[in-house]
Amino acid sequence: MKIPMSSPDLTDADRQAVMEVLATPHLSLGPKLPAFEQAVCQYTGAKHAIAVNSGTAGLHLCVRAAGIGAGDLVITSPFSFVASTNALLFENAIPVFVDIDPKTGNIDVEQVKDALLHISKYLPRQSAGVKPKALKAILPIDVFGQPAAMDKIMTLAQEHGLKVIEDSCEALGATYKGKQAGTFGDYGVFAFYPNKQMTTGEGGIVITNDEQAAAFMRALRNQGRAPGDTWLSHTYLGYNYRLDELSCALGISQLKRLDEMLAKREQVAAWYSERLSELPEIEPPFIAPETTRMSWFVYVIRLDSKIDRAEFARRLEERGVPVRPYFLPIHLQPYMVERFGWKEGDFPVTEDLGRRGLAVPFSGVMTEEQVEYVCQAIRTALHTA
């Protein structure tokens, strides 16, 4: 049996929604864009939504809207997909990394507190010629679909007058103490790559209750064209971050089934946890009590530190089971080491989880038979000499 790493959950209704757009002259900047944004507002309770062509683009617009520029400091985590930090680097801001909670993988709030009091000891060794300036924001990541400790983070941000950019690109539909992920901060960002909980092919969306910021981000995504500008008139330095009508139509259709798709992913995760919890060498994902709904993005197991992960992965690949390391720490990426001087040992918890984490095949369309096949392959790989 060959198991795919991930698969989008698509229906005939989704395909028909896209085909209907092709029968119109509106392939970009048409009626589906505001319709999709309004649907996301209704689902999340946010006042404004700004659809863009990727989660990365959404994070970048938030950085611009927050007024973060060269040398400004932003507290964040190195345990994430690189986009959360890249969005800061696009504006020559300086990421101030703190380590993570060993159970959830989310940013360690106690270290955030310490960084707020002693920021100098958290600064990178070098800053590529950019002089550190003011601390402007906190950028927490809702890792693997589990919200960060957002109530505590928001309290700290408010005490210190900081903006909060909530990277919920992996957590659409999750709730923390009953409140939707992405709705705590000044801005929240979701992403819709094909392996996400719902997909638009490529795409993302920013949500916010700040009307002025929303208007600014809408202008930036369309080459800086503000309300009142003519076709070739541009008030701001902007970008081509638009989301096309085909993607928006797919997003509208997918969003109608989001709760159903989240439930299907939850069932697949439960099948995995039931089987893998019996293996002492495997640590299944931990769900914090404050997470009132986990939005399963990927299913990442942690191997016992004595296991050779590369060899273990090779054994699974031989049996038709693809796996991926999750995450490779951002601070040890070559361009980050060159630019900021980070080294191994700087963030030990991040590095430990980076060494031991392994994403197994996961999607809402997996069958119990497929999950059992993967788990049996894991059992075999563990006990093969």
N, C-alpha and C positions, 0 to 999 in steps of 0.2 A: 504493500500500500504506500502511495506517495501522498504526503500531507502538505498542503500549501501553508506557507507561513501566516498569511492572512487572506481574507476574501471580503469584498464589499457585499453588503446585503441589499441587492437590487431586485425590484419587482417590475412587472410589465407596466404598472402605473408610472413608475419612475421613468422608464424608457419612453412611454407615451408623452409624458410631460416635456421631455427634451425634444421629441419629434414635433410637437405642436409649435415650439418656438421656431423650428426650422421652416415652418410654413408661413412665418411672418417676416417682415423686413427688419425686425428689431433684434439684432444679435448682440448689441451692447447698449448700455444706457437706456434700456427700454423699461416697460412696466414691471417686469419680474424683479428687478433690483429693489425698488421700494417695497414690493410685496413680500420679498424674502426678509428684508430688514424688519418689517412690521411683524412678521410671523415670529421672528426671533425675540423681538420685544415682548410679544404676548407670552411666549414660553418662559422667558427669564424674569419678566417684570421690569426690565430696564426701560428708561424713557427713550433712549436713542440707540440705534444700531447702525454700524458703518461696515458694509460688506466689502471685502478686499480679496485679492487673488492668492493670499496665503496667510497663515498665522504669523509668519515672520514679518510680512508687510504690516499686519495689524499691530504687532509689538513696536515696530519702528514708528508708526504714526503716533502711538501712545507716548513714546519717548519724546517726539517732537511736541506733542500737545502739552506735555508736562514741563516744557521749557528746559529740557536737559541738553546741555551742550558740552563743548570741549573742556575737559578737566573736571566736570561735575562728577560726584561720587554717587553710586547707587549700590545699596546692599542687596546681594542676591546669592544664589547657590551655584556651586560648580557641578552639582548633580542634576543634569538636565540635558536636553537636546541643545546643540550649540546656538540655536536661533535666539534663545533668551538673552544670551550675552552679546551675540553679534549685533542685535538691535541697538545696544548701547555703543558698541564700537563704531557703528555707522556714523555716529555723531561725535566720535572721539571722547566719549565719556569713559570713566574708569570704573570697572566693576570692583566692588569690595566684597570678596567672597567670605562667607562664613560656612561652617560645616553643617551637617544634616543630622536629623534624628535617625538613629540606627534601625528603628523599626519601620517607620513610614517612608524614609528617604526624603521627606520634606525638610525645609529649612528649619534649623534649630533655633527656636525663639529665644532661648537663654543666650545663645551666642549673638543673636541680633541685639539683645539688650546690652551686652558687653561691648559690641561694636559701636553702638550709639554713644557709649560713655568713653570709649578708648579707641577712637577711629584710627589713630595713627598706627597702632600695632596690627591693624588688619589691611593696611595699604600694601599693594604689590611692591616688590623690590625695585622695580623700574616702571616707567610709564611712557616709554617711547617718545620722550621729548614733550609730553603734555603735562603741564603743571597741575597737580591736584588742587581743586577749588572747594566748592561747598558741597555738603551732603544734600542731595535733592530728593531721593526716593528710595523705596523698598520695592523689590521685584521678586515676590515669592512665586514658586512653581507648584502647581497641583500635580505632583508626580504620579504617573501611571493611572490617573483618574481619581486620586484621593486628595481632597482639599487640604491645603496647609492650615495651620492653626490661625485662621484669619481674624478671629475676635481679638486675640492677643496682639497680632501684628497691627491691626487697625488702631488699637489703643496706643501702641508705641509710636506709630506714625503720627497720630493726632497730637501726642505729647511733644513731639519734636518738629511739628510742622512740615511733615514729609508727604509727598504724593505716594500712592500705592498703585502699581501696575500689576494686576493679577494675571499671571500666565496660566490660564485655564485651557490651553490648547489641547490638553489630554483629558479634560474633565467635564465636558458638556453633559448636563443632566445630573451631576453629582450634587449632593447637599451636605452642608456642614452645620450641625445643630439645627437642621430643618430649613436652612437658607441656601439658595442656589449658588453654586460655585460661579465665580466671575462677577458676582454682584456686590462684593464687599468693598473692593478698592475703588479708586477714582475711575479706573478703566479696567475692563476685563476682556480677555482675548480668547476666542475659540478657533479651532482649525478643523478642516474638513478633508484632509488627505484620505485616500481610499482605505487606509487601515484604521481610520478613526471610527467613533461610534456611529456617526453618519457622515456621508461624503457628498461633496459637490465636484469630485474629480480632483481638482486643486481648489484652494479657497480658504478663507477665514473671515472672521467678523469681530469687530470691536463693539462692546456695549459700554454705555456710560449714561449717567444722569446729568452730565454737564453739557448744557445746550451749546455754549460757546465752543467748547472743545470739539463737540460733534461736528459743528459747522466747519471748523478749521480742518478736521481730519477728512471730511468729505471733499473739501477743496484740494487738499494735498494728494488724495488718491487719484485725482483727475488732473494731473499736471499743474496743480496750484491754481486752478480756475475757480475763483470765488463767485458767489451769487452776484449777478450784475455784470460779470465779465462777458465779453463777446467771445466768439468761437476761438479766436487766436489771441485773446487777452488773458494774462496770467498774473494774478496779484502776488502769489507766493512761488517760491522754489518748490515744486512738487514732484510727483512721481507717477508713473503709469502703474497704479496698484488696483485698477478697476477689476471687478468681477463680472464676467460676461453673462448674458441672459440665459444661455444654456445651463450654466452652472447654477444660477439662481433658481431656475425652474426645477432642477434636480433637488436643490436644497429645500425648496418649498414642499416637494413631494416626500422627501426623506423625513423632514421634521414632523410631518403628520404621524409618522410611525416611530418616532424616536423612543417613546416610553416602551413600546413593544420591543424594539431592537435592544434597548438597555436590559430588559428582562431576559431576553435570549442570551445575551452575553453573560449576565449574572448566572444563568443556569449552566453555561459552559464552564465558568469559573468554579462553580460549586462541584461539578463533576471532577474537575482537576483537584480541588482541595480535598475532597473526600478520599481520593486515591493516593495523593502524594503525602498527605499528613501521616500515612502509615510508614513512611520511609524516613528513618532518623538522619540520613545524609542530606535530605532535602528540606529546606525551609520555605513553606508556601507564603504567599503575600499576607501581611498583617493589616488588619482593618482597625483603625482607631475607634474607640467608643464614640467620639464626637462626629465621626463620619456616618451620617444618618442615611446616606445613599452613596454607595460606591458606583462610579461610572467606569466600568471596566474597559480600559483602553488596550492594554497588553497584559499578559499573565507572565510575571517574572518570578522565577524561582531563585533561591540562593543556595549554592552548593556549600557543603562542608569545606572548610579551608584546606583540608588535606587532599581534596580531589583536584586532579589536573583538568582544568576546565576545557582546554584546547583538545585534549585527548577524549574527554567525555563528549564534547560536541562532535568530534570526528566519528565516534561510535554511533551517535544518533543519526548523523548524516548518512552513514552507511545503510541505515535502516529506513531511509526515506523521510526522516524527521529533521527539518531545518530548524536551527536555533540561532539566536543572535545575542551577543553581549549587550547588556543594558545597565547603566550607561557607561561609556568611556568618559572619565572625568574631563570637564571642560578645561580645567587649569593645566592639564597635561597634554592638551592638543598642541602640536608643534608650533603653530602660529601664536598661541597664547604663551608658551614658554619663551619664545623669542621676544615677544613684545613686553611681557610683564615679569619674566624671571621666575615664574612659579616652578616648583620642583616636587618630586615625590616626597611624601611625608608632611606636606603643608596642610592637607585636609584628610586625616587618616580614616574617618568614617566613610567619606565619599570614595576614597580609594579602595577601602575594603569591600564596599558594596559593588564598586565597579569591577573588582577582580572576581567576585563570586556570583554576580547576577547573570541570569540567562533567561531570555524570553523564549518561550516555547510557542508552537503554533497556536493561534488564537483568533477566533472571529465568532460572530453571532450565528453563522451558518454551519458551524462545526456540529457533527453528530456525536452522540455518546460513543458510538463505535470508534470514531476517529480519536476521541479523547482517550479511550481505553488503549488504543494502539500506541499512542504517544507515551502513555504512562507505562505500558509494558516495555516499550523500547528503553525508557529511562531505567526501569528495574533491571533490565538485561545489561545496559551499559554500566550501571553501578557495580555489577557483580561479575563483569568480564575481566579476566586477568590481563 
